[in-house]
Amino acid sequence: AMSGTVIPGTPIAVDFWSLRRVGGARLFFLSHLHSDHTVGLSSTWSRPLYCSPLTARLLHHRLRVPTHWIRPLEVGQSHVLGEEVTVTLLDSNHCPGSVMFLFEGTFGTILYTGDFRYTSSMQGEPALRGRHIDCLYLDNTHCHPHRPLPSRQHATRQAAHVIRMHPQHQVVIGVYSLGKETLLVDLALEFSTWVVVSPWRMEQMRLLELPDVFTTVEGAGWIRAVDVAEIRWDTLVSWNMLHPTIAILPTGRPVKVTHPNIHLIPYSDHSSFSELCEFVKWLKPCSVIPIVKGGTCQVYFQKYLSSAPQALPDLKIPKPMQESVQRQSKRKGPEPLLKRAVQQSVPQGVVFESPEKYIEKSEEPTGGKVHQQNHCELAFCSKEGCTFHLGKEKGEEELSGEQPGAAIAVSKAPLSDEHFPTGLAEQYLLTPLNVLKQFSSQKFHELVEDFFGREEAS
């Protein structure tokens, strides 16, 4: 499945790589390297592509996209692209290299979260503080009031507890190709064991410059990280014939468990419902557009929206954009573009007529669902006037095999966070690479001693 959006009325496409269906978009952005966000992206890609420096390294390494086309942008700085769009990348706290995009232009101000796990420290982000947001594209993966999630720190303690309850067992942890490295590092430090990984994953851990707790030597440690697809009934049976083994599945989603030795841990890299509410309430955007298609999450946020859109400066539409918009509408044929009256009188601003105003009926030979989008006049979004539209079909790398409705027990409401030493790994993942380079593996032991010294002292 594909997770991407062409933002109507702008030249912007995020995580969207199907040039056949990209319309007039000319600026391409990659939020992070999970495979459902890179569908269609390969070594043949030949247009500038913007992403974080870490994603840039992984992208070339993993998908062989030519470095010539990869344009890494420093996180936290504003970058002007062409004459029409300013973008600021912000850490999205989801997986290594993942970012949110703050876009500004004649179309207004758009925050695209991509996949993100909200944390209150985001309120300290200078680019967001006091910022008027016309349109918030929101990761609504867990936008469900009956699906509470503990913090990742608390979920890590739950995993450690399960491991302690099985002192004679080997432990297998199911993870995706990228993400949850923090959990693995924390458990390695907590239990003083190596984490055994495949050679390609080892290579990636080196690329991520993580603490030196990983090894490819079978049997060198009793915790193993494997692909999430390997956590199944038949593999558990065969592992247990060799040695008592438990599996840990760290996911925030309701999943069908097929074997008594599989333990579901509600460790999620997406925001919980209460975190989403706190975020929208703080940001007060004019409108919210769910990134995951088919979600009905707007109803929950209606009360937090800003009712009055900000008047935009009277700017001329840059020529190339005007042309591409007109060219698109001619190409779409007889289908009329519906004019929507602006609900309230506002000072003259710029509204792009988007050819995606009606639902696109695109021929898709694969028979897959096609991303559909209704139009939202970004410049004039308001509580009453805005027709919300849905963004993308979402098949997060989380558990491709899960059947809807086969869901079982969901984690209990989060308990209070007792202290658990997760600081070191978090510190690694949130530290800029140039700083990380100073922590080479020979300093790792001192770091660990220093870290646990502090733990005991506190």
TASUL-V32792 format. One record per backbone hydrogen bond with DSSP energy under -0.5 kcal/mol. NH is the residue of the N-H (numbers start at 1). CO is the residue of the C=O. Records with the same first field share a line. If there is no record, write none. Layout:
BEGIN
NH = CO  CO
END
This chain:
BEGIN
3 = 36
4 = 2
5 = 14
7 = 5  12
8 = 6
10 = 7
13 = 27
14 = 5
15 = 29
17 = 39
19 = 17
21 = 18
22 = 19
25 = 22
26 = 11
27 = 11
28 = 26  48
29 = 13
30 = 50
31 = 29
37 = 34
38 = 35
41 = 38
42 = 40
45 = 42
49 = 69
50 = 28
51 = 71
56 = 52
57 = 53
58 = 54
59 = 55
60 = 56
61 = 57
62 = 58
63 = 59
64 = 59  60
65 = 59
69 = 66
70 = 66  67
71 = 49  69
72 = 70
73 = 51
76 = 89
77 = 74
79 = 87
81 = 79  85
82 = 80
84 = 81
85 = 81
86 = 104
87 = 79
88 = 102
89 = 74  77
90 = 100
92 = 98
94 = 95
98 = 95
99 = 31
100 = 90
101 = 112
102 = 88
103 = 101  110
104 = 86
105 = 108
108 = 105
110 = 103
111 = 135
112 = 101  110
113 = 111  137
117 = 92
118 = 116
122 = 119
123 = 120
124 = 121
125 = 122
126 = 124
128 = 125
129 = 125
131 = 128
133 = 131
134 = 109  132
135 = 109
136 = 287
137 = 111  135
138 = 136  289
140 = 138
143 = 140
144 = 142
147 = 144
155 = 151
156 = 152
157 = 153
158 = 154
159 = 155
160 = 156
161 = 157
162 = 158
163 = 159
164 = 160
165 = 161
166 = 163
167 = 164
169 = 166
170 = 244
171 = 222
172 = 246
173 = 224
174 = 248
175 = 173  226
184 = 180
185 = 181
186 = 182
187 = 183
188 = 184
189 = 185
190 = 186
191 = 187
192 = 188
193 = 188
195 = 213
196 = 194  223
197 = 215
202 = 198
203 = 199
204 = 200
205 = 201
206 = 202
207 = 203
208 = 204
209 = 206
210 = 205
213 = 211
215 = 195
218 = 216
220 = 217
223 = 194
224 = 171
225 = 196
226 = 173  224
228 = 175
230 = 227
231 = 228
232 = 230
236 = 232
237 = 233
238 = 234
239 = 235
240 = 236
241 = 237
242 = 238  239
243 = 239
246 = 170
247 = 261
248 = 172
249 = 263
250 = 174  248
251 = 249  265
257 = 255
262 = 259
263 = 247  261
264 = 262
265 = 249  263
267 = 265
268 = 266
271 = 116
273 = 147
276 = 272
277 = 273
278 = 274
279 = 275
280 = 276
281 = 277
282 = 278
283 = 279
284 = 280
286 = 133
287 = 134
289 = 136
290 = 288
291 = 138
292 = 138
293 = 291  392
295 = 292
299 = 296
300 = 297
301 = 297  298
302 = 298
304 = 301
305 = 301  302
306 = 285
309 = 307
315 = 313
321 = 318
322 = 318
323 = 319
324 = 320
325 = 321
326 = 322
327 = 323
328 = 324
329 = 325
330 = 326
331 = 327
332 = 328
333 = 330
335 = 332
338 = 336
341 = 339
346 = 344
351 = 349
353 = 351
354 = 352
357 = 354
358 = 355
362 = 360
364 = 362
365 = 363
367 = 364
375 = 357
378 = 376
380 = 377
381 = 378
386 = 382
388 = 386
391 = 290
392 = 291
395 = 393
402 = 399
406 = 403
418 = 416
422 = 420
426 = 422
427 = 423
428 = 424
429 = 425
430 = 426
431 = 428
435 = 432
436 = 432
437 = 433
438 = 435
439 = 436
440 = 438
443 = 440
444 = 441
445 = 441
447 = 443
448 = 444
449 = 445
450 = 446
451 = 447
452 = 448
453 = 449
454 = 450
455 = 451
456 = 452
457 = 453
458 = 454
END
